[in-house]
Amino acid sequence: MKNIDLGLKASSDEQQIADRLKYHPNVFEFYTSETDFSRDGLKKLAYAIDQVKDFGVKQVILHHPMRYQEYFTELLTPEDKLPQLYRFIEQSSLDLLQLGFDKDVQVLIHGSYSRQTNEFLALYPNLSAAEEYVYQRLDHFQELGKEHVMFENSISPIFYYGDAKIDDYILAKNYRLAFDTSHCFIKWRGDNEKLVAALTHLRKNVVHYHLVDSLGATHDSLEVGKGKIDWQRVLPLLNENATNIFEIVLKDQNDAIEQVNSYKYLQNLKGE
C-alpha cells in the first residue's frame, strides 16, 4: 500500500509558505495565479521553489493557473476566437514547463474545468470536435513537458475519468496523470464503484493524487473523512510511486490545518 505523503498546497505568498513548511511536508504544490506570470512574479515563484527545496522538500508541483481575467484557463480555448486567453494559457504553460526543467519540478495542467466549459463547447460544431482539439493540446504539452508534465481530470464533459472507453484512450496516449479523487467522485454523482474502477484502471499512469473528499454533488473540496468517499477502498488502489497532496478548501489560506487533518485521518485509517 502506498505511503501517504504529507502533501500541502500554497501560493508563493511568504506567509503561506512559512505556514506549510512548519509541518515539514514531503510534497509541496504551488497554486499559481495570473499575477505569477509577470517578470517579477516568475522571479518570486522561482525563489519560492528554491526556498521550499532548500528546506528539504524533494517533490514540488506547479499547478497551472485556474483563471485569466474573467475566464477559466480552458484548453478548449480556440486561438482564433479568444486570442488573448489562448496566448496566456500557452505562455503560462511554457513558463511553468521552463521552471519544471530548470528546477527539476513537476507541472500540472488541467484537461478541462467545469464552470465555463459549456460556453467554450458552444464554439465547436460538436463534442467530438471539442474533444479532439483538447487532446491535440494535451499532446502538444506532453511533447514539450515530457517527464515534467501531468494532466488532471475534470468534472466537465471533457477529460474526465471513470468511463472505461475514455480511460482506455487516455492510457493509449500514455499521459502522465494527476488524479483528483473528488472530481471523479462528483462526476459520477457520488458513486464509489465508479471511483474505485477508475483508480484501478488508470493506476499505472497516475503520478500524482489530489486526495480530497466530497459529498458527490458539487465541487465542495472537503477535508478527508468529511465526505462520502470510501477511503478504506481507495487507499489500497493508489499507485505507490505517485505523490499526493490534500487539496482542501481552507478557512484561512494562511493556515493549512484542514490539509494536515486530512493527512492524519488517512494515517489513522492505515493504522500508523
Backbone as CSV, one residue per row, in Angstrom:
resi,resn,N_x,N_y,N_z,CA_x,CA_y,CA_z,C_x,C_y,C_z
1,MET,0.842,-1.202,0.000,0.000,0.000,0.000,0.872,1.244,0.000
2,LYS,0.436,2.243,-0.753,1.197,3.495,-0.841,1.359,4.169,0.519
3,ASN,2.572,4.664,0.767,2.775,5.532,1.920,2.178,6.900,1.593
4,ILE,1.265,7.361,2.417,0.621,8.649,2.170,1.595,9.773,2.474
5,ASP,1.744,10.670,1.505,2.614,11.827,1.697,1.895,12.914,2.484
6,LEU,2.662,13.639,3.282,2.146,14.900,3.810,2.373,15.925,2.709
7,GLY,1.387,16.054,1.848,1.480,16.964,0.712,0.597,18.174,0.925
8,LEU,1.200,19.350,0.902,0.476,20.585,1.189,0.510,21.517,-0.021
9,LYS,-0.467,22.410,-0.067,-0.612,23.323,-1.199,-0.622,24.760,-0.707
10,ALA,-0.008,25.657,-1.490,0.037,27.076,-1.128,0.356,27.886,-2.368
11,SER,0.149,29.187,-2.260,0.624,30.100,-3.297,2.089,30.421,-3.015
12,SER,2.649,31.368,-3.753,4.035,31.787,-3.489,4.104,32.853,-2.400
13,ASP,3.004,33.117,-1.735,2.953,34.085,-0.640,3.831,33.608,0.521
14,GLU,4.656,34.489,1.044,5.623,34.114,2.075,4.962,33.559,3.331
15,GLN,3.836,34.160,3.726,3.170,33.708,4.945,2.594,32.299,4.767
16,GLN,2.029,32.032,3.598,1.505,30.699,3.327,2.632,29.662,3.312
17,ILE,3.739,30.004,2.663,4.870,29.075,2.598,5.391,28.772,4.003
18,ALA,5.550,29.794,4.824,6.041,29.599,6.193,5.108,28.688,6.983
19,ASP,3.813,28.886,6.801,2.838,28.035,7.499,2.990,26.575,7.073
20,ARG,3.097,26.327,5.771,3.196,24.943,5.296,4.493,24.284,5.746
21,LEU,5.589,25.031,5.683,6.885,24.431,5.999,7.009,24.054,7.474
22,LYS,6.248,24.681,8.337,6.341,24.325,9.757,5.864,22.896,10.013
23,TYR,5.094,22.336,9.069,4.621,20.947,9.191,5.598,19.950,8.560
24,HIS,6.666,20.437,7.960,7.670,19.594,7.307,7.053,18.631,6.281
25,PRO,6.380,19.182,5.259,5.779,18.312,4.233,6.866,17.667,3.373
26,ASN,6.521,16.527,2.783,7.455,15.934,1.819,7.016,16.172,0.380
27,VAL,5.822,16.770,0.183,5.368,17.210,-1.138,4.770,18.611,-0.989
28,PHE,5.096,19.483,-1.931,4.594,20.866,-1.886,4.073,21.218,-3.272
29,GLU,2.825,21.660,-3.331,2.248,22.071,-4.611,1.952,23.564,-4.577
30,PHE,2.509,24.280,-5.550,2.243,25.712,-5.673,1.014,25.925,-6.534
31,TYR,0.065,26.658,-5.983,-1.109,27.076,-6.742,-0.787,28.423,-7.356
32,THR,-0.615,28.452,-8.674,-0.235,29.709,-9.315,-1.471,30.492,-9.768
33,SER,-1.259,31.776,-9.989,-2.338,32.647,-10.459,-1.777,33.576,-11.528
34,GLU,-2.648,34.356,-12.129,-2.257,35.252,-13.220,-1.084,36.152,-12.833
35,THR,-1.060,36.593,-11.578,-0.022,37.531,-11.137,1.370,36.902,-11.088
36,ASP,1.451,35.578,-11.093,2.751,34.912,-11.061,3.483,34.991,-12.392
37,PHE,2.813,35.487,-13.441,3.394,35.393,-14.775,3.875,36.727,-15.341
38,SER,4.027,37.700,-14.450,4.808,38.879,-14.816,6.279,38.512,-14.628
39,ARG,7.173,39.389,-15.065,8.601,39.105,-14.886,8.939,38.965,-13.407
40,ASP,8.423,39.902,-12.593,8.687,39.838,-11.153,7.995,38.644,-10.519
41,GLY,6.782,38.334,-11.007,6.039,37.200,-10.460,6.762,35.881,-10.680
42,LEU,7.333,35.699,-11.858,8.081,34.479,-12.154,9.361,34.394,-11.313
43,LYS,10.000,35.535,-11.085,11.185,35.541,-10.215,10.818,35.140,-8.789
44,LYS,9.702,35.681,-8.319,9.235,35.352,-6.969,8.900,33.865,-6.865
45,LEU,8.245,33.327,-7.892,7.887,31.905,-7.890,9.148,31.039,-7.906
46,ALA,10.130,31.408,-8.731,11.389,30.654,-8.790,12.097,30.676,-7.434
47,TYR,12.081,31.829,-6.788,12.696,31.957,-5.457,11.954,31.075,-4.455
48,ALA,10.617,31.061,-4.536,9.818,30.254,-3.605,10.102,28.766,-3.794
49,ILE,10.263,28.327,-5.049,10.616,26.926,-5.315,11.942,26.590,-4.643
50,ASP,12.924,27.461,-4.818,14.240,27.236,-4.197,14.127,27.187,-2.677
51,GLN,13.321,28.074,-2.133,13.142,28.124,-0.678,12.586,26.809,-0.163
52,VAL,11.567,26.292,-0.825,10.929,25.049,-0.401,11.888,23.862,-0.560
53,LYS,12.617,23.832,-1.684,13.558,22.732,-1.904,14.731,22.810,-0.923
54,ASP,15.192,24.012,-0.635,16.286,24.175,0.329,15.870,23.730,1.728
55,PHE,14.581,23.813,2.002,14.051,23.366,3.295,14.067,21.841,3.394
56,GLY,14.216,21.173,2.252,14.273,19.714,2.262,13.118,19.014,1.577
57,VAL,12.195,19.789,0.991,11.067,19.181,0.276,11.556,18.724,-1.090
58,LYS,11.481,17.424,-1.343,12.052,16.883,-2.579,11.074,16.908,-3.753
59,GLN,9.788,16.863,-3.472,8.781,16.785,-4.530,7.980,18.088,-4.586
60,VAL,8.117,18.818,-5.687,7.426,20.104,-5.860,6.630,20.065,-7.152
61,ILE,5.381,20.522,-7.072,4.477,20.558,-8.224,4.007,21.992,-8.425
62,LEU,3.956,22.417,-9.687,3.446,23.751,-10.038,2.100,23.571,-10.728
63,HIS,1.050,24.067,-10.116,-0.304,23.937,-10.649,-0.598,25.118,-11.562
64,HIS,-0.897,24.824,-12.819,-1.205,25.870,-13.798,-2.341,26.756,-13.288
65,PRO,-2.293,28.077,-13.557,-3.347,28.974,-13.040,-4.728,28.597,-13.548
66,MET,-5.695,28.706,-12.667,-7.059,28.307,-12.998,-7.787,29.377,-13.807
67,ARG,-7.408,30.637,-13.616,-8.135,31.736,-14.248,-7.202,32.718,-14.945
68,TYR,-7.767,33.371,-15.944,-7.140,34.536,-16.558,-8.247,35.564,-16.775
69,GLN,-8.126,36.687,-16.045,-9.184,37.697,-16.057,-10.512,37.034,-15.680
70,GLU,-11.546,37.147,-16.538,-12.850,36.574,-16.151,-13.022,35.137,-16.629
71,TYR,-11.988,34.576,-17.238,-12.100,33.254,-17.855,-11.360,32.172,-17.058
72,PHE,-11.883,30.953,-17.117,-11.108,29.796,-16.699,-10.148,29.445,-17.835
73,THR,-9.007,28.894,-17.466,-7.974,28.610,-18.468,-8.251,27.269,-19.145
74,GLU,-9.329,27.218,-19.897,-9.761,26.015,-20.598,-8.849,25.717,-21.785
75,LEU,-8.348,24.488,-21.858,-7.580,24.097,-23.042,-8.449,24.109,-24.292
76,LEU,-9.751,24.122,-24.100,-10.697,24.238,-25.214,-10.597,25.570,-25.951
77,THR,-9.957,26.544,-25.338,-9.916,27.903,-25.894,-9.394,27.915,-27.326
78,PRO,-10.204,28.350,-28.299,-9.721,28.423,-29.685,-8.937,29.718,-29.915
79,GLU,-7.803,29.578,-30.562,-6.921,30.728,-30.764,-7.588,31.821,-31.587
80,ASP,-8.385,31.450,-32.579,-8.959,32.461,-33.463,-10.081,33.261,-32.809
81,LYS,-10.761,32.671,-31.814,-11.896,33.363,-31.187,-11.536,34.073,-29.886
82,LEU,-10.579,33.538,-29.155,-10.169,34.144,-27.882,-8.635,34.199,-27.835
83,PRO,-8.036,35.023,-28.690,-6.575,35.004,-28.835,-5.811,35.382,-27.568
84,GLN,-6.332,36.335,-26.806,-5.611,36.771,-25.602,-5.581,35.660,-24.551
85,LEU,-6.728,35.013,-24.333,-6.791,33.900,-23.390,-5.911,32.754,-23.870
86,TYR,-5.989,32.445,-25.154,-5.173,31.367,-25.719,-3.689,31.644,-25.476
87,ARG,-3.264,32.870,-25.739,-1.849,33.213,-25.580,-1.422,33.106,-24.119
88,PHE,-2.321,33.507,-23.200,-1.965,33.386,-21.783,-1.799,31.918,-21.396
89,ILE,-2.742,31.070,-21.820,-2.643,29.644,-21.496,-1.346,29.058,-22.045
90,GLU,-1.043,29.387,-23.283,0.161,28.852,-23.919,1.421,29.358,-23.228
91,GLN,1.526,30.676,-23.029,2.755,31.240,-22.474,2.944,30.845,-21.014
92,SER,1.871,30.860,-20.226,1.997,30.469,-18.815,2.400,29.002,-18.692
93,SER,1.889,28.158,-19.581,2.298,26.749,-19.575,3.776,26.615,-19.925
94,LEU,4.208,27.359,-20.932,5.619,27.330,-21.317,6.513,27.841,-20.184
95,ASP,6.060,28.891,-19.506,6.831,29.428,-18.379,6.978,28.387,-17.275
96,LEU,5.874,27.700,-16.958,5.930,26.684,-15.904,6.793,25.497,-16.323
97,LEU,6.668,25.093,-17.574,7.483,23.979,-18.045,8.964,24.327,-18.032
98,GLN,9.297,25.583,-18.339,10.697,26.005,-18.246,11.196,25.886,-16.810
99,LEU,10.357,26.326,-15.857,10.708,26.158,-14.442,10.802,24.678,-14.085
100,GLY,9.916,23.867,-14.669,9.941,22.436,-14.411,11.286,21.817,-14.764
101,PHE,11.810,22.191,-15.930,13.110,21.669,-16.357,14.251,22.306,-15.566
102,ASP,14.173,23.619,-15.361,15.255,24.328,-14.677,15.400,23.885,-13.224
103,LYS,14.268,23.693,-12.552,14.282,23.406,-11.117,14.042,21.930,-10.806
104,ASP,13.849,21.116,-11.840,13.531,19.698,-11.684,12.291,19.504,-10.801
105,VAL,11.203,20.157,-11.223,9.921,20.024,-10.534,8.859,19.631,-11.562
106,GLN,7.665,19.342,-11.076,6.563,18.886,-11.916,5.583,20.019,-12.217
107,VAL,4.933,19.926,-13.368,3.922,20.904,-13.774,2.598,20.172,-13.989
108,LEU,1.551,20.704,-13.396,0.216,20.123,-13.521,-0.669,21.042,-14.359
109,ILE,-1.256,20.477,-15.414,-2.167,21.215,-16.291,-3.517,20.529,-16.281
110,HIS,-4.586,21.316,-16.142,-5.944,20.769,-16.155,-6.378,20.448,-17.582
111,GLY,-6.933,19.253,-17.776,-7.502,18.921,-19.077,-8.721,19.760,-19.398
112,SER,-9.450,20.135,-18.352,-10.641,20.982,-18.506,-11.075,21.445,-17.130
113,TYR,-11.979,22.415,-17.120,-12.677,22.806,-15.891,-14.153,22.530,-16.129
114,SER,-15.003,22.993,-15.256,-16.427,22.689,-15.450,-17.320,23.919,-15.514
115,ARG,-16.889,25.013,-14.908,-17.824,26.130,-14.719,-18.129,26.900,-15.996
116,GLN,-17.180,26.931,-16.930,-17.418,27.643,-18.188,-17.329,26.720,-19.409
117,THR,-17.229,25.432,-19.172,-16.990,24.504,-20.280,-18.065,24.598,-21.349
118,ASN,-19.317,24.702,-20.936,-20.402,24.737,-21.932,-20.305,25.950,-22.847
119,GLU,-19.844,27.075,-22.297,-19.643,28.271,-23.128,-18.587,28.004,-24.198
120,PHE,-17.535,27.321,-23.822,-16.469,27.010,-24.770,-16.912,25.936,-25.763
121,LEU,-17.674,24.955,-25.280,-18.167,23.905,-26.171,-19.028,24.483,-27.290
122,ALA,-19.735,25.565,-26.976,-20.601,26.197,-27.979,-19.805,26.770,-29.154
123,LEU,-18.489,26.891,-29.001,-17.639,27.409,-30.068,-17.221,26.319,-31.056
124,TYR,-17.644,25.075,-30.792,-17.272,23.938,-31.639,-18.535,23.325,-32.251
125,PRO,-18.396,22.666,-33.403,-19.580,22.081,-34.052,-20.229,20.970,-33.239
126,ASN,-19.422,20.245,-32.447,-19.971,19.160,-31.619,-18.941,18.765,-30.563
127,LEU,-19.356,17.887,-29.656,-18.488,17.463,-28.557,-17.243,16.742,-29.072
128,SER,-17.406,15.929,-30.109,-16.265,15.182,-30.653,-15.171,16.106,-31.164
129,ALA,-15.574,17.175,-31.843,-14.604,18.147,-32.351,-13.876,18.835,-31.195
130,ALA,-14.611,19.153,-30.142,-14.019,19.794,-28.970,-13.035,18.855,-28.283
131,GLU,-13.426,17.594,-28.131,-12.536,16.608,-27.513,-11.257,16.437,-28.326
132,GLU,-11.399,16.338,-29.620,-10.237,16.162,-30.488,-9.264,17.331,-30.333
133,TYR,-9.810,18.543,-30.231,-8.968,19.728,-30.070,-8.217,19.689,-28.737
134,VAL,-8.924,19.315,-27.670,-8.286,19.266,-26.352,-7.172,18.224,-26.332
135,TYR,-7.407,17.079,-26.926,-6.356,16.060,-26.962,-5.151,16.521,-27.795
136,GLN,-5.382,17.319,-28.816,-4.266,17.900,-29.561,-3.440,18.822,-28.671
137,ARG,-4.146,19.589,-27.845,-3.447,20.492,-26.924,-2.679,19.693,-25.858
138,LEU,-3.289,18.626,-25.354,-2.607,17.782,-24.374,-1.377,17.118,-24.997
139,ASP,-1.514,16.644,-26.219,-0.368,16.056,-26.926,0.761,17.074,-27.054
140,HIS,0.390,18.303,-27.364,1.357,19.395,-27.510,2.145,19.590,-26.217
141,PHE,1.443,19.655,-25.088,2.127,19.888,-23.815,2.871,18.640,-23.346
142,GLN,2.359,17.470,-23.687,3.080,16.242,-23.365,4.432,16.209,-24.089
143,GLU,4.426,16.590,-25.356,5.662,16.597,-26.140,6.663,17.603,-25.576
144,LEU,6.162,18.761,-25.147,7.038,19.792,-24.595,7.539,19.432,-23.190
145,GLY,6.628,18.915,-22.363,6.954,18.723,-20.948,7.590,17.393,-20.610
146,LYS,7.326,16.387,-21.422,7.877,15.043,-21.202,7.666,14.599,-19.750
147,GLU,8.748,14.267,-19.038,8.590,13.711,-17.685,8.304,14.793,-16.644
148,HIS,8.123,16.038,-17.076,7.854,17.131,-16.131,6.394,17.597,-16.158
149,VAL,5.546,16.972,-16.958,4.161,17.442,-17.059,3.181,16.321,-16.753
150,MET,2.068,16.707,-16.158,0.969,15.781,-15.852,-0.342,16.494,-16.120
151,PHE,-1.412,15.706,-16.325,-2.720,16.274,-16.657,-3.769,15.800,-15.659
152,GLU,-4.575,16.758,-15.186,-5.577,16.457,-14.152,-6.978,16.317,-14.739
153,ASN,-7.741,15.405,-14.149,-9.114,15.132,-14.571,-10.080,16.225,-14.141
154,SER,-11.155,16.345,-14.909,-12.174,17.369,-14.659,-13.493,16.727,-14.248
155,ILE,-14.469,17.602,-14.017,-15.855,17.189,-13.791,-16.669,17.443,-15.058
156,SER,-16.093,18.169,-15.990,-16.792,18.621,-17.196,-16.961,17.478,-18.201
157,PRO,-17.615,17.719,-19.342,-17.737,16.684,-20.380,-16.427,16.382,-21.107
158,ILE,-15.363,17.106,-20.768,-14.062,16.939,-21.422,-13.025,16.468,-20.400
159,PHE,-12.260,15.447,-20.744,-11.147,14.923,-19.952,-11.533,14.613,-18.501
160,TYR,-12.362,13.635,-18.356,-12.739,13.125,-17.040,-12.370,11.646,-16.977
161,TYR,-12.346,11.106,-15.760,-12.016,9.703,-15.554,-13.271,8.929,-15.156
162,GLY,-13.259,7.630,-15.451,-14.330,6.752,-14.988,-15.161,6.117,-16.077
163,ASP,-15.022,6.600,-17.307,-15.632,5.942,-18.456,-14.560,5.030,-19.054
164,ALA,-14.806,3.731,-19.070,-13.761,2.764,-19.448,-13.189,3.039,-20.834
165,LYS,-14.056,3.415,-21.772,-13.591,3.677,-23.136,-12.674,4.899,-23.176
166,ILE,-13.078,5.960,-22.491,-12.253,7.174,-22.445,-10.959,6.906,-21.683
167,ASP,-11.058,6.158,-20.580,-9.850,5.818,-19.817,-8.866,5.032,-20.679
168,ASP,-9.376,4.113,-21.493,-8.509,3.357,-22.398,-7.808,4.282,-23.393
169,TYR,-8.550,5.256,-23.891,-7.980,6.212,-24.846,-6.872,7.033,-24.194
170,ILE,-7.110,7.470,-22.951,-6.113,8.236,-22.201,-4.867,7.386,-21.953
171,LEU,-5.065,6.126,-21.595,-3.931,5.231,-21.370,-3.136,5.012,-22.659
172,ALA,-3.854,4.897,-23.772,-3.179,4.711,-25.067,-2.303,5.917,-25.414
173,LYS,-2.696,7.086,-24.940,-1.894,8.296,-25.143,-0.641,8.311,-24.258
174,ASN,-0.679,7.457,-23.233,0.426,7.350,-22.267,0.705,8.672,-21.555
175,TYR,-0.364,9.418,-21.271,-0.220,10.640,-20.491,0.199,10.303,-19.058
176,ARG,0.970,11.183,-18.467,1.233,11.137,-17.028,0.053,11.845,-16.366
177,LEU,-0.589,11.173,-15.424,-1.883,11.639,-14.922,-1.815,12.141,-13.485
178,ALA,-2.568,13.200,-13.239,-2.904,13.634,-11.887,-4.353,13.239,-11.656
179,PHE,-4.623,12.559,-10.558,-5.968,12.026,-10.284,-6.545,12.739,-9.074
180,ASP,-7.569,13.544,-9.305,-8.296,14.200,-8.219,-9.469,13.302,-7.837
181,THR,-9.426,12.766,-6.616,-10.461,11.812,-6.192,-11.845,12.457,-6.165
182,SER,-11.920,13.695,-5.705,-13.234,14.339,-5.603,-13.825,14.615,-6.979
183,HIS,-12.986,14.987,-7.948,-13.501,15.257,-9.293,-14.151,14.014,-9.893
184,CYS,-13.481,12.886,-9.738,-14.041,11.641,-10.275,-15.321,11.273,-9.539
185,PHE,-15.312,11.422,-8.230,-16.474,11.085,-7.395,-17.672,11.964,-7.751
186,ILE,-17.433,13.260,-7.938,-18.510,14.194,-8.274,-19.030,13.937,-9.688
187,LYS,-18.108,13.649,-10.609,-18.504,13.384,-11.997,-19.543,12.273,-12.067
188,TRP,-19.379,11.271,-11.184,-20.290,10.125,-11.184,-21.285,10.185,-10.035
189,ARG,-21.567,11.405,-9.576,-22.627,11.656,-8.585,-22.502,10.807,-7.326
190,GLY,-21.273,10.735,-6.823,-21.064,10.062,-5.547,-21.034,8.553,-5.628
191,ASP,-20.612,8.021,-6.761,-20.584,6.571,-6.966,-19.186,6.034,-6.636
192,ASN,-19.052,5.392,-5.479,-17.757,4.843,-5.077,-17.292,3.725,-6.003
193,GLU,-18.236,2.987,-6.593,-17.848,1.916,-7.521,-17.125,2.490,-8.743
194,LYS,-17.640,3.591,-9.264,-17.011,4.246,-10.412,-15.630,4.789,-10.043
195,LEU,-15.521,5.370,-8.857,-14.244,5.902,-8.396,-13.214,4.780,-8.264
196,VAL,-13.615,3.697,-7.637,-12.713,2.552,-7.437,-12.279,1.973,-8.783
197,ALA,-13.218,1.861,-9.718,-12.896,1.315,-11.049,-11.892,2.198,-11.773
198,ALA,-12.080,3.521,-11.704,-11.170,4.447,-12.376,-9.781,4.427,-11.738
199,LEU,-9.728,4.398,-10.414,-8.442,4.331,-9.720,-7.676,3.071,-10.119
200,THR,-8.393,1.967,-10.237,-7.776,0.695,-10.609,-7.301,0.722,-12.057
201,HIS,-8.161,1.204,-12.941,-7.893,1.200,-14.375,-6.696,2.085,-14.739
202,LEU,-6.625,3.255,-14.131,-5.622,4.253,-14.518,-4.361,4.226,-13.661
203,ARG,-4.335,3.376,-12.683,-3.301,3.397,-11.649,-1.876,3.502,-12.185
204,LYS,-1.541,2.729,-13.189,-0.139,2.677,-13.633,0.333,4.004,-14.231
205,ASN,-0.593,4.837,-14.707,-0.206,6.111,-15.312,-0.333,7.298,-14.367
206,VAL,-0.858,7.060,-13.172,-1.034,8.157,-12.214,0.288,8.437,-11.507
207,VAL,0.716,9.699,-11.582,1.965,10.104,-10.921,1.717,11.021,-9.726
208,HIS,0.473,11.470,-9.576,0.164,12.428,-8.504,-1.330,12.369,-8.201
209,TYR,-1.665,12.455,-6.915,-3.066,12.457,-6.491,-3.401,13.741,-5.741
210,HIS,-4.595,14.249,-6.008,-5.232,15.204,-5.112,-6.214,14.399,-4.278
211,LEU,-5.871,14.181,-3.014,-6.728,13.413,-2.119,-7.683,14.389,-1.438
212,VAL,-8.925,14.337,-1.869,-9.940,15.315,-1.471,-11.246,14.569,-1.292
213,ASP,-12.000,14.932,-0.265,-13.301,14.293,-0.047,-14.409,15.140,-0.660
214,SER,-15.599,14.556,-0.734,-16.749,15.239,-1.335,-18.022,14.503,-0.952
215,LEU,-19.131,15.230,-0.991,-20.442,14.604,-0.835,-20.955,14.073,-2.171
216,GLY,-20.257,14.418,-3.255,-20.573,13.853,-4.554,-21.576,14.628,-5.380
217,ALA,-21.950,15.815,-4.932,-22.961,16.587,-5.670,-22.386,17.847,-6.300
218,THR,-21.524,18.543,-5.571,-20.930,19.790,-6.055,-19.432,19.776,-5.770
219,HIS,-18.739,20.779,-6.320,-17.293,20.867,-6.127,-17.020,21.445,-4.746
220,ASP,-17.095,20.582,-3.708,-17.045,21.049,-2.327,-15.667,20.961,-1.684
221,SER,-14.760,20.140,-2.221,-13.361,20.054,-1.754,-13.260,19.920,-0.234
222,LEU,-13.854,18.863,0.286,-13.945,18.674,1.729,-12.689,18.032,2.313
223,GLU,-12.487,18.299,3.593,-11.462,17.613,4.365,-11.701,16.104,4.272
224,VAL,-10.632,15.348,4.130,-10.765,13.894,4.015,-11.404,13.330,5.289
225,GLY,-12.419,12.484,5.089,-13.173,11.920,6.205,-14.477,12.635,6.471
226,LYS,-14.700,13.771,5.777,-15.926,14.539,5.999,-16.895,14.439,4.832
227,GLY,-16.561,13.611,3.863,-17.447,13.392,2.725,-17.904,11.941,2.661
228,LYS,-18.202,11.489,1.446,-18.756,10.144,1.268,-17.829,9.196,0.502
229,ILE,-16.608,9.617,0.243,-15.667,8.722,-0.414,-15.266,7.608,0.557
230,ASP,-15.224,6.377,0.045,-14.866,5.213,0.859,-13.344,5.058,0.845
231,TRP,-12.680,5.693,1.794,-11.220,5.734,1.808,-10.601,4.381,2.120
232,GLN,-11.319,3.524,2.819,-10.802,2.171,3.073,-10.602,1.421,1.765
233,ARG,-11.465,1.664,0.797,-11.338,1.023,-0.509,-10.343,1.763,-1.408
234,VAL,-10.264,3.075,-1.240,-9.400,3.886,-2.107,-7.920,3.644,-1.819
235,LEU,-7.542,3.615,-0.553,-6.125,3.582,-0.183,-5.328,2.454,-0.844
236,PRO,-5.835,1.220,-0.868,-5.035,0.145,-1.485,-4.875,0.285,-2.999
237,LEU,-5.639,1.183,-3.629,-5.637,1.308,-5.086,-4.705,2.409,-5.588
238,LEU,-4.086,3.151,-4.672,-3.219,4.254,-5.077,-1.864,3.729,-5.550
239,ASN,-1.359,4.339,-6.603,-0.042,3.974,-7.123,1.022,4.333,-6.087
240,GLU,1.759,3.328,-5.644,2.727,3.551,-4.566,3.881,4.450,-4.976
241,ASN,4.075,4.652,-6.281,5.163,5.517,-6.757,4.719,6.960,-6.975
242,ALA,3.444,7.236,-6.796,2.904,8.577,-7.031,3.029,9.442,-5.781
243,THR,3.042,10.759,-6.006,2.982,11.710,-4.899,1.515,12.053,-4.631
244,ASN,1.283,12.809,-3.565,-0.082,13.297,-3.297,-0.044,14.573,-2.479
245,ILE,-1.085,15.364,-2.641,-1.342,16.480,-1.733,-2.807,16.410,-1.318
246,PHE,-3.165,17.255,-0.363,-4.553,17.369,0.101,-5.074,18.736,-0.335
247,GLU,-5.882,18.735,-1.395,-6.350,19.985,-1.997,-7.700,20.366,-1.388
248,ILE,-7.657,20.796,-0.144,-8.862,21.052,0.636,-9.143,22.557,0.690
249,VAL,-10.418,22.937,0.679,-10.781,24.337,0.894,-10.423,24.714,2.329
250,LEU,-9.621,25.758,2.487,-9.179,26.202,3.806,-10.027,27.369,4.297
251,LYS,-10.292,27.387,5.593,-10.983,28.538,6.173,-10.073,29.761,6.139
252,ASP,-8.788,29.531,6.292,-7.786,30.597,6.311,-6.619,30.142,5.430
253,GLN,-6.332,30.873,4.348,-5.261,30.467,3.436,-3.891,30.448,4.101
254,ASN,-3.775,31.104,5.246,-2.500,31.114,5.969,-2.409,30.019,7.024
255,ASP,-3.363,29.097,7.023,-3.392,28.012,7.996,-3.854,26.739,7.296
256,ALA,-2.951,25.780,7.150,-3.224,24.558,6.376,-3.822,23.438,7.225
257,ILE,-4.462,23.768,8.328,-4.888,22.743,9.280,-5.820,21.703,8.654
258,GLU,-6.702,22.119,7.727,-7.609,21.146,7.103,-6.845,20.154,6.224
259,GLN,-5.781,20.614,5.593,-4.931,19.709,4.816,-4.218,18.724,5.750
260,VAL,-3.689,19.238,6.841,-2.962,18.396,7.802,-3.914,17.400,8.464
261,ASN,-5.111,17.834,8.806,-6.099,16.923,9.401,-6.441,15.782,8.444
262,SER,-6.468,16.085,7.150,-6.761,15.061,6.149,-5.661,14.002,6.130
263,TYR,-4.427,14.441,6.205,-3.283,13.520,6.276,-3.391,12.633,7.513
264,LYS,-3.687,13.242,8.657,-3.788,12.483,9.910,-4.920,11.464,9.848
265,TYR,-6.019,11.839,9.201,-7.159,10.923,9.067,-6.735,9.653,8.322
266,LEU,-6.035,9.831,7.218,-5.632,8.662,6.422,-4.547,7.868,7.139
267,GLN,-3.662,8.521,7.870,-2.667,7.791,8.663,-3.350,6.917,9.704
268,ASN,-4.378,7.476,10.346,-5.119,6.692,11.351,-5.851,5.534,10.698
269,LEU,-6.369,5.770,9.501,-7.102,4.726,8.784,-6.173,3.564,8.436
270,LYS,-4.926,3.896,8.125,-3.939,2.859,7.816,-3.396,2.176,9.068
271,GLY,-3.711,2.771,10.238,-3.245,2.207,11.481,-1.825,2.570,11.820
272,GLU,-1.382,3.724,11.323,0.001,4.165,11.605,0.011,5.248,12.684
